[in-house]
Amino acid sequence: MIVYENVTKRYGDVTVVDGLNLNIDEGEFVVFIGPSGCGKTTSLKMVNRLIEMNEGNIIIDGENIKDVDAVELRRKIGYVIQQIGLFPNMTIEENIAVVPNLLKWSKEKSQRRVKELLEMVGMPYEENAKKYPNELSGGQQQRVGVLRALAAEPPIILMDEPFGALDPITRDNLQDELKSLQKKLKKTIVFVTHDMDEA
C-alpha cells in the first residue's frame, strides 16, 4: 500500500529523514513516535506531498507519488491535524462534505455519507449537522475533523498528533473511537505522536 524507498529530506545542511525504508500494508495502523524534531511529521507529510522529499521514492499502490498531481493525490488521502482546521463559517455537514463536494458527489450521496459518519461516532445527524464548529466541544470538533478525513472514503488516513490539544479523558475516548473505526473501516492509518502512552 505505502512503500518508502530510501527517502531522505534535508533542510539546508540538516538531514531530518535519512534513507527511510518502510512498507506499510493495506489496513495497517502504523505509529511514528519520537521526540519533537526527529522527522515524524516530515515523514508523514511527504506521503501527501505537503513536503517534498530530496531523495528516494514513496510508492502508493504501485504508483510513484512523484508521478501524481499533488492536488489529486491529496484528495485520495485523508488528513487530520492537531489544530482541527474546521471552517468556522460552514456547518458541520458542510465541513464533513468538503472533499465529496470537490469530487462532485451528488447532494444525496454526500448527505447519506455525512449522516452515516456522524452516527458512527454517536453524534446524531439531526442534532449536529446544521450546527457550526463553535457550538461543539473540542472533542466533538476533533471527531468532525476525523470524519471529514474519512468522508470521501480514502484508503489512507494521515494523522498528525490529532488529539494532542485535548484533555486526557477526551483524548482516551477519541483514541478508543479511532481504534473502533479502524476495525470497522479497515483503513490504512499513519499516526504521528510524541506520547508513548498514546502510541
Wavefront OBJ file of the C-alpha trace (Angstrom):
o trace
v 0.000 0.000 0.000
v 2.606 2.639 1.095
v 6.293 1.998 0.459
v 9.074 4.376 1.471
v 12.171 3.665 -0.634
v 15.364 5.254 0.705
v 13.526 8.521 1.444
v 15.675 11.472 2.533
v 14.676 15.005 3.473
v 17.110 17.813 4.222
v 16.566 21.403 5.286
v 19.783 23.144 4.284
v 22.623 21.218 5.963
v 20.311 19.405 8.375
v 19.073 15.933 7.413
v 15.771 15.250 9.189
v 14.907 11.969 7.441
v 17.831 9.839 6.291
v 17.255 6.913 3.928
v 13.901 5.779 5.346
v 12.765 2.369 4.086
v 9.366 1.154 5.254
v 6.484 -0.967 3.946
v 3.002 -0.224 5.286
v 0.436 -2.846 4.327
v -3.174 -2.156 3.414
v -5.372 -1.809 6.507
v -2.391 -1.426 8.835
v -2.280 1.123 11.680
v 1.287 2.466 11.926
v 2.526 4.925 14.561
v 5.549 7.185 14.096
v 6.725 8.032 17.619
v 9.624 10.122 18.861
v 10.608 13.472 20.338
v 9.870 16.785 18.631
v 12.161 17.442 15.682
v 13.046 13.809 14.886
v 11.295 13.748 11.477
v 7.928 12.120 12.306
v 5.733 14.835 10.814
v 8.102 15.318 7.883
v 7.879 11.578 7.109
v 4.081 11.788 7.266
v 3.737 14.945 5.152
v 5.905 13.513 2.384
v 3.159 10.922 1.738
v 0.670 13.580 0.585
v 3.416 15.860 -0.779
v 2.833 18.692 1.671
v 6.612 18.321 1.992
v 8.691 17.186 -0.987
v 11.498 14.674 -0.405
v 15.051 15.338 -1.615
v 15.848 11.725 -2.484
v 14.088 8.388 -2.753
v 10.541 7.432 -3.638
v 7.207 6.872 -1.988
v 5.006 4.365 -3.764
v 1.267 4.100 -3.081
v -0.492 1.090 -4.604
v 2.343 0.618 -7.088
v 2.344 4.258 -8.232
v 5.172 6.698 -7.518
v 3.647 9.786 -5.871
v 6.049 11.987 -7.870
v 4.059 10.980 -10.974
v 0.708 12.040 -9.478
v -0.660 15.588 -9.403
v -0.304 16.762 -5.777
v -3.888 18.060 -5.541
v -5.325 14.813 -6.932
v -3.128 12.823 -4.546
v -4.366 14.796 -1.521
v -7.998 14.244 -2.461
v -7.389 10.495 -2.146
v -5.717 10.731 1.275
v -7.483 11.763 4.478
v -5.545 14.177 6.684
v -6.168 15.081 10.338
v -4.091 17.613 12.274
v -3.951 18.825 15.868
v -5.374 22.263 15.044
v -8.646 20.671 13.830
v -8.954 23.156 10.940
v -12.746 23.229 10.640
v -14.162 26.093 8.602
v -15.957 28.324 11.148
v -18.442 29.729 8.620
v -19.588 26.275 7.478
v -21.977 23.880 9.214
v -20.769 20.518 10.488
v -22.368 18.836 7.474
v -20.640 21.245 5.073
v -17.297 20.731 6.845
v -17.518 16.945 6.585
v -18.629 17.108 2.939
v -15.775 19.354 1.695
v -13.894 16.659 -0.255
v -17.010 14.814 -1.513
v -18.208 18.168 -2.888
v -14.831 18.769 -4.572
v -15.200 15.306 -6.101
v -18.672 16.311 -7.392
v -20.666 13.794 -5.353
v -24.443 14.229 -5.608
v -26.084 16.081 -2.722
v -27.957 12.908 -1.734
v -24.832 10.727 -1.686
v -22.911 13.344 0.279
v -25.717 13.759 2.825
v -26.000 9.959 3.270
v -22.269 9.743 3.939
v -22.324 12.612 6.466
v -25.253 11.021 8.298
v -23.559 7.606 8.354
v -20.308 9.060 9.718
v -21.944 11.197 12.418
v -23.951 8.190 13.618
v -20.731 6.132 13.768
v -19.305 8.432 16.457
v -22.540 8.900 18.398
v -23.361 12.379 17.057
v -26.926 12.119 15.665
v -27.288 13.827 12.292
v -30.488 15.699 13.173
v -28.886 17.273 16.263
v -25.478 18.122 14.804
v -25.479 18.565 11.006
v -26.658 22.181 10.996
v -24.513 23.324 13.934
v -21.379 25.417 13.478
v -17.966 24.418 14.897
v -18.120 26.992 17.720
v -21.239 25.219 19.027
v -19.287 21.993 19.647
v -16.835 20.965 22.374
v -13.153 20.486 21.483
v -13.628 16.710 21.442
v -16.648 16.956 19.142
v -14.756 19.294 16.811
v -11.885 16.809 16.617
v -14.362 13.999 15.865
v -15.685 16.096 12.983
v -12.094 16.623 11.784
v -11.604 12.840 11.715
v -14.949 12.344 9.932
v -14.005 14.930 7.315
v -10.838 12.916 6.604
v -12.977 9.768 6.199
v -15.797 11.366 4.184
v -14.659 10.583 0.633
v -13.695 7.039 1.666
v -9.950 7.411 1.094
v -7.924 4.228 1.573
v -5.241 6.134 3.547
v -5.614 8.450 6.555
v -2.672 10.532 7.820
v -2.982 11.791 11.410
v -0.500 14.318 12.811
v -0.850 14.445 16.620
v -4.623 14.757 16.135
v -5.535 14.551 19.823
v -2.558 16.442 21.273
v -4.507 19.575 22.250
v -7.287 17.715 24.086
v -7.668 16.891 27.774
v -6.596 13.348 28.805
v -10.128 11.930 29.208
v -11.340 13.226 25.835
v -8.086 12.025 24.235
v -8.564 8.498 25.662
v -12.167 8.392 24.420
v -11.179 9.524 20.918
v -8.323 7.008 20.781
v -10.800 4.233 21.603
v -13.212 5.526 18.939
v -10.404 5.650 16.382
v -9.430 2.034 17.120
v -13.071 1.019 16.726
v -13.410 2.931 13.424
v -10.179 1.334 12.179
v -11.523 -2.167 12.870
v -14.806 -1.335 11.132
v -13.473 0.556 8.104
v -10.100 -1.214 7.552
v -8.306 1.997 6.534
v -4.525 2.297 6.333
v -3.664 4.819 9.056
v -0.325 6.524 9.676
v -0.412 8.248 13.069
v 2.220 10.641 14.461
v 2.688 11.237 18.196
v 5.423 12.114 20.682
v 3.450 10.457 23.515
v 4.438 6.880 24.446
v 1.119 6.347 26.261
v -0.839 7.368 23.179
v 1.185 5.010 20.967
l 1 2 3 4 5 6 7 8 9 10 11 12 13 14 15 16 17 18 19 20 21 22 23 24 25 26 27 28 29 30 31 32 33 34 35 36 37 38 39 40 41 42 43 44 45 46 47 48 49 50 51 52 53 54 55 56 57 58 59 60 61 62 63 64 65 66 67 68 69 70 71 72 73 74 75 76 77 78 79 80 81 82 83 84 85 86 87 88 89 90 91 92 93 94 95 96 97 98 99 100 101 102 103 104 105 106 107 108 109 110 111 112 113 114 115 116 117 118 119 120 121 122 123 124 125 126 127 128 129 130 131 132 133 134 135 136 137 138 139 140 141 142 143 144 145 146 147 148 149 150 151 152 153 154 155 156 157 158 159 160 161 162 163 164 165 166 167 168 169 170 171 172 173 174 175 176 177 178 179 180 181 182 183 184 185 186 187 188 189 190 191 192 193 194 195 196 197 198 199
